[in-house]
Amino acid sequence: MSGEFDLIARHWWHTVPSSSGVVLGNGDDCALLAPAPGMALATSTDMLVAGRHFLPDVDPEALGHKALAVNLSDLAAMGARPLAFTLALALPRVDEAWLAALARGMLALADAHGCALVGGDTTAGPLTLSVTVYGEVPPAQAFRRSAARVGDDVWVSGTVGDARLGLAVLLGERPPLARADWQAHVRARLERPTPRIALGLALRGIAHAAIDVSDGLVADLGHVLAASGVAAEIDIDALLVGQAVHPAVRALPLAEALSCVLAGGDDYELVFTSPAARRSEVQAAAAAAQTPVTRIGRIMPGPVATHPLADGRPRVRLCDAQGRPYPVPPGTRLGGFDHFATMSA
Amino acid sequence: MSGEFDLIARHWWHTVPSSSGVVLGNGDDCALLAPAPGMALATSTDMLVAGRHFLPDVDPEALGHKALAVNLSDLAAMGARPLAFTLALALPRVDEAWLAALARGMLALADAHGCALVGGDTTAGPLTLSVTVYGEVPPAQAFRRSAARVGDDVWVSGTVGDARLGLAVLLGERPPLARADWQAHVRARLERPTPRIALGLALRGIAHAAIDVSDGLVADLGHVLAASGVAAEIDIDALLVGQAVHPAVRALPLAEALSCVLAGGDDYELVFTSPAARRSEVQAAAAAAQTPVTRIGRIMPGPVATHPLADGRPRVRLCDAQGRPYPVPPGTRLGGFDHFATMSA
């Protein structure tokens, strides 16, 4: 046991910020957290497996960043402010330099969000990280997947499709991009996603429903639509020519660009809905959060939900700027990402 | 994605008890929890890896029980009441019957403690479970490792050493026990530990420090002693002849019995300290919780802690009923369990 504890103590011990709602941090049987009065505690957990969610030779600092970022992104998608996180880590061997780099990447992002490491577990095993995050949000203002309403606009933050393009290059599915700055951009978007915490906080009381793009725009929006019992029209013209698509993606052949944008995943941008009457408030919130947002569609009546998770019913209609059905070029992938159907390492 | 969600939905979807402090359960980006007024949220996370913490051919129902039990045990060791848990699960393949059994074992224990499954993650990968539990406790009454005081008694609940004996048989280190009831007992203690939630709740306001026995009595007590900057005398006579050691363990050769009792681990009993003046209250609390407890020693002055985790300084002195040093027979193991030193699968 002492070996395990030494390991944790050396790399992961971390001073707990005093202002964060953390009553008791790392080192006891449990951490104790106290959300501010009127706040609920928001929590989410994700597991990242080597060869599945990242390549075994990934830069450990980038891995540390991403493992926490994807969880913070879930807090952003609820409008929650980060308080703390725990890390459960299985390691095939103890590699001091590797662990130190993992810790650097993770704790730098944690510090930027006032998020304290309050516990965890370290064991021998195939390289696996499981992060749990804790945040606080006024429960009435949390963005629930079931809260999209007919007449809402559909918005997306930042750019979508970049991470999928970065992955395609990394996997050798296509050659590196000709422009070095584009190549660096898509690689960074894949490896060091930005959780949209500031935007989530700014949208409290304005947005209805939100989700982060982890599996793809259509797939993730589909979860919101299913939970809300509605459908959506996505304006491909607004999406492709607006700022929601990076020039590196727009420069791809159309079917490939659409596949990245609609089904790419791993961008950790927010897709959210809010009433059409509140467009200027959304823009002001986005400006305050220094996060670009693009209006890409609208919520329409749709099939009643049979299940709060995606229920397989078609709920997303692609249209052009005039509202006509958009002719998707052959070879475009629209769907999500099936962890089991695509299992390979 | 749909495959993954179908999987989760079919096996893990679970009705959230209304009384549990769960504002929003499974199916959104985050769960929302609301501890009762005056309560802090207690949380802990553990990772279990196949071939490391359990044999790959383990009964999945027992595995489900144990994966949650070891986490609930951390809540018990803080005096916290369970509210909810999340499960992150990596699976090498989708095996419906196996998953259904895992869910049965886990949810039966969860229901017994009013603990709702509020989220999680499922992915392809080497079989790994990471459970995070959430409970509530008045922060001033939480049992902190740093709270043991000179003059406190040391107590242990239930029996210790059983699980290690069960493991020895399972690993073929020794033949099955001659008595079938003893064999069944040690196997059950290994595979279906009882989190001492009721005892933890009953000891609120009475006990000072507590920890659960996951790595071994001496090792885990050592964490309390190091965090508190104290030492302890353990009365081996009180331990061995009292009800804290099961007859199956007591029947072993002395060095082996002592190894199981002092270093065995995996029993998930509580070791706790409380003032000598409150012995009758401890006994009454244990009776109310229907959990046997045994007084096995006392807290003594000891080296100041250099680190809140175990710091390697000798802090446990073994003595007999008259307080004389106890002559430990050759071959007795006292220490904990080093995950890396003993790594094998």
Interface residues (C-beta under 8 A of the other chain):
Chain A: M1 S2 G3 E4 F5 L7 I8 A9 V23 L24 G27 D28 D29 C30 A31 L32 L33 A34 P35 A40 L41 A42 T43 S44 T45 D46 M47 V49 G51 R52 H53 D74 L75 A77 M78 A80 T86 L87 A88 L89 A90 V94 V118 G119 G120 D121 T122 T123 A124 G125 P126 T128 S130 T132 Y134 G135 V137 P139 A142 F143 R144 R145 S146 A210 I211 D212 D215 G216 A219 A227 H307 P308 L309 A310 G312 G335 G336 F337 D338 H339 F340 A341 M343
Chain B: M1 S2 G3 E4 F5 L7 I8 A9 V23 L24 G27 D28 D29 C30 A31 L32 L33 A34 P35 A40 L41 A42 T43 S44 T45 D46 M47 V49 G51 R52 H53 D74 L75 A77 M78 A80 T86 L87 A88 L89 A90 V94 V118 G119 G120 D121 T122 T123 A124 G125 P126 T128 S130 T132 Y134 G135 V137 P139 A142 F143 R144 R145 S146 A210 I211 D212 D215 G216 A219 A227 H307 P308 L309 A310 G312 G335 G336 F337 D338 H339 F340 A341 M343
